[in-house]
Amino acid sequence: MSFAKLDDLGRKLEALEHALSILGADEATHMAVGGGEKRAEAMANLAGMYHAQATAPQIADWIEAARPDSEDRRLALAEFKRNYINATCLPTEFVERRTAATMRSEQLWRDLRAKNDWDSFLPALEGVVALVREEAQLRANALKLAPYDALMEQYDPGNRTADLDGVFAGLKSFLKDFVPEALDAQTERLARRPRKSLNGPYPIERQRELGLAAMRAVGFDFTHGSLAVSHHPFCGGVPTDVRMTTRYRTDDFLSSLMGVLHETGHALYEQGLPKPWSHWPLGKARGMGIHESQSLFVEMQLARSPEFWQFALPLVHLHLGADAIAGWDIEDILAEVNFVERGYIRVDADEVTYPLHVILRYELEQDLVNGKLEASQIPEAWNAKMVDYLGLSTLADPKDGPMQDVHWPGGAFGYFPSYTLGAMIAAQQWAALEKSHPRLRSDVGRGDFTAINQWRSDNIWSQGSRYTTPDLITRATGEPLNTDVFRSHLRQRYLG
């Protein structure tokens, strides 16, 4: 009877999640400007209803009394319990204080980053860091974890610094040597075959048709999803109604196409989640690291391979016109989509340098949470790591240094590791898939993604949240997270 009550609760929470997700996606794509105030009011009320139902005191009694009669229900009960503890470990008073402080901090950040004004932003960030430390301790006490591990648990259940510190230290050491090697190899290639300029303009409607064709080819189900335009690409909505977006530049079709493919990776995961469990926490995606691995599998492992472009180049000609990239062949495309360059901005970084941007943040935010670093010391600490890892100084330019991301102003500590974990997990999944399916590359060259998606469905999508992130990686690929696989991928792609 108690599990039946949890099952009913799950259905009610799923309905509220559905409404909030669709309202949020609509706000970013189709809502008229004048609808903002009432939309915010509606979403705030729905969010309040959700929180009240998800944290009701009687839920603890239901969890304690439940006697699941199957393995699925046993695992579902464990996820109900985990979600309930995470929802109730922060007092309402604290949530209100944190919400107000982070909203104000984000507003200041938007204004002051444009002015490159670190000094004026610092007091707000100091307030956020103090709240993050308080939250970390509250969560740590409830979850019986170290403070930073308790924050990471919100994004990737099962990840621990005891495991990740060694993984990231090894990857950092490798990349500091590998980046110069990759740049040298690229210089040699470009000396033989110079980088070409794109031959725009590319009409937006034609780019849209190309994106839709690519989505359809890799498996997106248009009876349960759609593509729209927003200021920043995202994948939202719900599994039965996935709302994907992109943005367009008329001088560059590749940026939109690669963005579409990235978001399609997220969408395929959502569409492939187990439908019978959709109203249980067990039926949800297993954390941000796994979610990023699905998007990066499509964007990095698949869509930046020569085999993919054997299939995709004719699509480009079909939808953009034969003269859209006149004189380009697959090598030219690969030189463009796999171009390596040291840079200041994380979101603009290439596949090789991106992990160093993430590791820098992972190291600094641990020190901030644990009290080894104060907010006032961030610019110097950030600069020292940027110089060490990428040979670039940001000391005189905080807007392109520690002010560039919204995560810290918004209090999102523990999120950054998921980005690079996703890249490593994607490489490991590709390697495992190639072993089990030797025809993988020839299938991709023909535009046949059936076996690829079946493997991903069997090993990732259909599993929902049955396992922790580390356990899911091991079950899917046959071994725990292994940075050697990612290193081998980078060597093959950028030195081979």
C-alpha positions in Angstrom: 0.0 0.0 0.0 2.8 2.4 0.9 4.5 1.8 -2.5 1.2 2.5 -4.2 1.1 5.9 -2.5 4.7 6.6 -3.8 3.6 5.5 -7.2 0.6 7.9 -7.1 2.9 10.7 -5.8 5.3 10.0 -8.8 2.4 10.5 -11.2 1.4 13.8 -9.6 5.0 15.1 -9.6 5.5 14.0 -13.2 2.5 16.0 -14.3 3.9 19.1 -12.6 7.3 18.5 -14.1 5.6 18.2 -17.5 3.8 21.5 -17.1 6.9 23.3 -15.8 9.2 21.9 -18.6 6.8 22.9 -21.4 6.2 26.3 -20.0 9.9 26.9 -19.7 10.6 25.8 -23.2 7.8 27.9 -24.6 9.1 30.9 -22.6 12.5 30.6 -24.4 11.0 30.1 -27.9 7.5 31.4 -28.5 6.3 33.5 -25.6 5.5 37.1 -26.3 7.6 39.7 -24.4 4.6 40.9 -22.5 3.8 37.5 -21.1 6.9 37.3 -18.9 5.4 38.6 -15.7 2.4 36.3 -15.6 4.5 33.3 -16.9 6.9 33.8 -14.0 4.0 33.9 -11.6 2.5 30.8 -13.0 5.8 28.9 -13.0 6.6 30.0 -9.4 3.2 28.7 -8.2 3.7 25.4 -10.0 7.2 25.1 -8.6 5.8 25.8 -5.1 3.2 23.1 -5.6 5.9 20.7 -6.7 8.1 21.3 -3.7 5.3 21.1 -1.3 4.2 17.7 -2.6 7.8 16.4 -3.0 8.7 17.2 0.6 5.5 16.3 2.4 6.3 14.7 5.8 4.2 11.6 5.2 6.5 10.6 2.3 9.1 9.5 4.9 6.6 7.1 6.4 5.6 5.7 3.0 9.3 5.0 2.2 9.9 3.4 5.5 6.8 1.1 5.3 7.1 0.2 1.6 7.8 -3.5 0.8 8.7 -3.6 -3.0 7.8 -6.9 -4.7 10.2 -6.7 -7.6 13.7 -5.6 -8.4 12.5 -2.6 -10.4 10.4 -1.5 -7.4 13.2 -2.0 -5.0 15.5 0.2 -7.1 12.6 2.7 -7.5 12.2 2.9 -3.7 15.9 3.6 -3.3 15.6 6.5 -5.8 12.4 7.8 -4.1 14.4 7.8 -0.8 17.4 9.5 -2.3 15.3 12.3 -3.9 13.4 12.8 -0.7 16.5 13.2 1.4 18.0 15.7 -1.2 14.7 17.7 -1.3 14.3 18.0 2.5 17.9 18.5 3.7 17.8 22.2 3.1 15.4 24.3 5.3 12.9 26.5 3.6 14.4 29.5 5.2 17.8 28.7 3.7 16.3 28.0 0.3 14.7 31.5 0.3 18.0 33.2 1.3 19.9 31.3 -1.3 17.4 32.0 -4.0 17.4 35.7 -3.3 21.2 35.9 -3.1 21.9 34.0 -6.3 19.3 35.8 -8.3 20.8 39.2 -7.3 24.3 37.8 -7.9 23.3 36.7 -11.4 21.7 40.0 -12.2 24.9 41.9 -11.1 27.0 39.4 -13.0 25.2 40.1 -16.3 25.8 43.9 -15.8 29.3 43.9 -14.4 30.8 41.2 -16.6 30.1 43.4 -19.6 31.9 46.2 -17.8 34.8 43.9 -16.7 34.2 45.1 -13.1 35.4 42.3 -10.8 35.7 44.6 -7.7 32.1 45.6 -7.8 31.0 42.0 -8.3 33.1 40.5 -5.5 30.8 41.3 -2.6 27.9 39.5 -4.2 30.1 36.5 -5.0 31.5 36.4 -1.5 27.9 36.1 -0.3 27.2 33.3 -2.7 30.3 31.4 -1.7 29.3 31.7 2.0 25.9 30.2 1.1 27.4 27.4 -1.0 29.6 26.4 2.0 26.5 26.4 4.2 24.6 24.3 1.7 27.5 21.9 1.3 27.6 21.3 5.0 23.8 20.8 5.2 23.8 18.3 2.4 26.9 16.6 3.8 25.3 16.1 7.2 22.1 14.6 5.5 23.9 12.5 3.0 26.9 11.5 5.2 29.3 12.7 2.5 32.2 15.2 2.3 30.9 18.7 1.5 32.0 18.9 -2.1 30.9 15.3 -2.8 27.5 16.2 -1.4 27.3 19.0 -4.0 28.4 16.8 -6.9 25.8 14.2 -5.8 23.1 16.6 -7.0 24.5 16.4 -10.6 26.1 13.0 -10.9 25.1 10.5 -8.2 27.9 8.3 -7.1 30.8 10.5 -8.2 33.4 11.2 -5.5 36.5 13.4 -5.4 38.5 10.4 -4.1 38.0 8.9 -7.6 37.8 12.0 -9.8 40.9 13.8 -8.4 43.2 11.0 -9.7 41.3 10.8 -13.0 41.5 14.6 -13.6 45.1 14.8 -12.5 46.2 12.2 -15.0 44.2 13.8 -17.8 45.6 17.3 -17.0 49.1 16.0 -17.1 48.5 14.3 -20.4 46.8 17.4 -22.0 49.5 19.9 -20.9 51.9 17.9 -23.1 49.4 16.9 -25.8 48.0 20.4 -26.6 51.4 21.5 -28.1 51.7 18.2 -30.0 48.2 18.6 -31.5 48.9 22.2 -32.5 52.2 21.2 -34.1 50.5 18.4 -36.1 47.7 20.8 -37.1 50.3 23.4 -38.3 51.9 20.7 -40.5 48.5 19.6 -42.0 47.5 23.2 -42.7 50.9 23.9 -44.4 50.0 21.1 -46.8 46.4 21.9 -47.1 45.4 25.4 -45.9 42.2 26.0 -44.0 39.4 27.2 -46.3 36.8 29.9 -45.7 33.1 29.1 -45.7 31.2 30.3 -48.8 28.1 31.9 -47.1 25.6 33.3 -46.9 23.5 30.3 -45.9 19.7 31.0 -45.8 18.3 30.1 -42.4 15.4 28.1 -43.8 17.8 25.9 -45.8 20.0 25.4 -42.7 16.8 24.4 -40.8 16.0 21.8 -43.4 19.6 20.4 -43.1 19.3 20.2 -39.4 16.0 18.4 -39.5 17.4 15.9 -42.0 20.4 15.3 -39.7 18.2 14.8 -36.7 16.0 12.4 -38.6 19.0 10.4 -39.8 20.5 9.9 -36.4 17.2 8.7 -34.9 15.2 11.7 -33.6 11.5 10.8 -33.3 9.5 13.8 -34.6 6.2 12.4 -33.3 7.6 13.1 -29.8 9.7 16.3 -30.3 10.4 19.4 -32.4 13.1 22.0 -33.3 12.8 25.7 -32.6 15.0 28.8 -32.3 16.3 30.3 -29.1 19.1 32.7 -28.0 21.1 29.7 -26.7 20.6 26.1 -27.9 19.0 23.7 -25.4 17.1 20.5 -25.1 14.1 20.7 -22.8 10.5 19.5 -22.6 9.7 16.0 -21.5 10.5 12.6 -23.1 7.1 12.4 -24.9 7.4 16.0 -26.1 11.1 17.0 -26.4 11.7 20.6 -27.2 15.0 21.2 -29.0 16.4 24.5 -30.1 19.3 25.9 -32.1 20.4 29.3 -33.4 21.6 30.3 -36.9 24.3 32.4 -38.4 24.0 33.1 -42.1 27.8 33.1 -42.6 28.4 29.7 -40.9 26.2 26.6 -41.2 28.5 24.4 -39.2 27.9 26.1 -35.9 24.2 25.5 -36.1 24.5 22.0 -37.5 26.9 20.8 -34.8 24.7 22.5 -32.1 21.7 20.6 -33.5 23.5 17.3 -33.4 24.7 18.0 -29.8 21.2 18.7 -28.6 19.9 15.7 -30.6 22.2 13.6 -28.5 20.4 14.9 -25.4 17.0 14.4 -27.0 17.7 10.7 -28.0 18.5 10.0 -24.4 15.2 11.6 -23.2 13.2 9.8 -25.9 14.8 6.5 -25.1 14.2 6.5 -21.3 12.0 3.6 -20.0 8.4 4.7 -20.5 6.8 2.4 -17.8 8.9 4.1 -15.2 8.5 7.7 -16.4 6.7 8.7 -13.3 9.3 7.2 -10.9 12.7 8.8 -10.2 14.0 5.5 -11.6 12.8 6.5 -15.0 14.7 9.7 -15.2 18.1 10.4 -16.8 21.1 9.4 -14.7 22.8 12.7 -14.0 24.5 15.4 -16.0 27.7 13.4 -16.8 25.7 10.7 -18.5 23.5 13.2 -20.2 26.6 15.1 -21.6 28.1 11.8 -22.7 25.0 11.2 -24.9 25.2 14.6 -26.5 29.0 14.4 -27.0 28.7 10.9 -28.4 26.7 12.4 -31.2 28.5 15.7 -31.6 32.1 14.6 -31.0 32.5 10.9 -31.5 30.0 10.6 -34.3 29.7 13.9 -36.1 33.3 14.8 -36.2 34.4 11.5 -37.8 35.3 11.1 -41.4 32.7 8.4 -41.8 29.9 10.7 -40.7 30.9 13.2 -43.3 30.9 10.5 -46.1 27.2 10.4 -45.3 26.6 14.1 -44.3 28.4 15.9 -47.1 25.8 14.9 -49.8 23.1 16.1 -47.3 24.8 19.5 -47.1 24.8 19.8 -50.9 21.2 18.6 -51.1 19.8 21.2 -48.6 22.2 24.1 -49.0 22.9 23.7 -52.7 25.9 22.2 -54.6 27.8 25.5 -54.4 27.3 25.9 -50.6 30.8 24.7 -49.9 32.2 24.6 -53.4 35.6 23.0 -53.6 35.4 21.5 -50.1 35.8 17.8 -49.5 35.8 15.7 -46.3 39.3 16.7 -45.3 38.4 20.3 -45.5 35.3 19.8 -43.3 37.3 17.8 -40.7 39.9 20.5 -40.6 37.2 23.0 -39.7 35.2 21.0 -37.2 38.3 19.6 -35.4 40.3 22.9 -35.4 42.4 23.2 -32.2 43.2 26.6 -30.6 44.2 27.9 -27.2 41.6 30.3 -25.9 40.2 32.0 -22.9 36.5 31.0 -23.2 35.4 27.6 -22.1 32.2 27.5 -24.2 34.2 28.3 -27.4 37.0 25.7 -26.6 37.7 22.7 -28.9 37.7 19.1 -27.9 41.4 19.0 -26.9 41.6 22.2 -24.8 38.1 22.1 -23.3 38.9 19.6 -20.4 41.6 21.9 -19.1 39.1 24.7 -18.7 36.9 22.3 -16.7 39.7 20.9 -14.5 40.7 24.4 -13.6 37.2 25.2 -12.3 36.9 21.8 -10.6 40.1 22.5 -8.6 39.2 26.0 -7.7 35.7 25.4 -6.6 36.8 22.5 -4.3 39.2 24.9 -2.6 36.4 27.5 -2.4 33.9 25.1 -0.8 36.5 23.7 1.6 37.7 27.1 2.7 41.2 26.9 1.3 40.5 29.7 -1.1 38.5 32.9 -0.6 36.5 34.6 -3.4 38.8 37.6 -3.3 41.7 35.3 -4.2 40.0 33.8 -7.3 41.6 36.1 -10.0 45.2 35.3 -9.0 44.5 31.6 -8.5 42.6 31.4 -11.8 45.4 33.2 -13.7 48.1 30.9 -12.3 46.2 27.9 -13.5 45.4 29.4 -16.9 49.1 30.2 -17.5 50.1 26.8 -16.3 47.5 24.8 -18.3 47.1 26.9 -21.5 49.8 29.5 -21.5 47.3 32.4 -21.3 47.0 35.2 -18.7 43.6 36.5 -17.6 44.8 38.7 -14.7 44.0 42.0 -16.5 40.7 40.7 -18.0 38.4 39.1 -15.5 35.4 39.1 -17.9 37.2 36.5 -19.9 38.6 34.8 -16.8 36.7 34.1 -13.6 33.6 36.2 -14.6 32.9 34.3 -17.8 30.6 31.5 -16.5 27.2 31.9 -14.9 27.6 28.8 -12.7 29.4 30.5 -9.7 27.2 33.6 -9.6 24.2 31.3 -9.6 25.6 29.1 -6.9 26.0 26.0 -9.1 29.1 24.4 -7.5 29.8 20.7 -8.3 28.4 20.9 -11.9 31.6 21.5 -13.9 33.1 18.0 -13.6 30.1 16.7 -15.6 31.3 18.3 -18.8 34.6 16.5 -19.0 33.2 13.3 -17.5 30.7 13.4 -20.4 33.5 13.6 -23.0 35.4 10.7 -21.4 32.3 8.6 -21.0 31.4 9.2 -24.7 34.8 8.1 -25.9 34.6 5.0 -23.7 31.1 4.1 -25.1 32.3 4.6 -28.7 35.3 2.2 -28.0 33.0 -0.4 -26.4 30.5 -0.1 -29.2 33.3 -0.6 -31.8 34.4 -3.8 -30.2 30.9 -5.2 -30.1 30.0 -3.9 -33.6 33.0 -4.1 -36.0 30.9 -2.6 -38.8 30.3 0.5 -36.8 32.3 2.9 -39.1 31.0 1.5 -42.3 27.4 1.8 -41.0 28.0 5.4 -40.2 29.4 6.1 -43.7 26.2 4.7 -45.1 24.0 6.8 -42.7 22.8 3.7 -40.9 22.6 4.4 -37.2 20.3 1.5 -36.2 22.9 -0.7 -34.5 24.5 2.3 -32.8 21.2 3.5 -31.3 20.2 -0.1 -30.3 23.4 -0.4 -28.3 22.9 2.9 -26.6 19.3 2.1 -25.8 20.2 -1.3 -24.3 23.1 0.0 -22.3 22.3 3.6 -21.4 18.8 4.9 -22.3 16.6 2.0 -21.1 18.5 1.8 -17.8 17.2 5.2 -16.5 18.5 5.7 -13.0 18.9 2.1 -12.0 22.6 2.6 -11.3 24.9 5.2 -10.0 27.0 7.0 -12.7 30.2 4.9 -12.0 28.2 1.7 -12.1 26.4 2.6 -15.3 29.7 3.3 -17.0 31.1 -0.1 -15.9 28.0 -2.0 -16.9 27.8 -0.3 -20.3 31.5 -0.5 -21.3 32.9 -3.4 -19.3 35.2 -1.3 -17.2 35.2 1.8 -14.8 35.9 5.2 -16.2 39.3 4.9 -18.0 41.0 8.1 -19.2 43.3 6.0 -21.4 40.4 5.5 -23.8 39.8 9.3 -24.2 43.6 9.9 -24.6 43.7 7.2 -27.3 40.8 8.9 -29.1 42.5 12.3 -29.0 45.8 10.9 -30.3 44.0 9.1 -33.2 42.0 12.1 -34.2 44.5 14.9 -33.8 47.9 13.2 -34.4 46.9 10.3 -36.6 
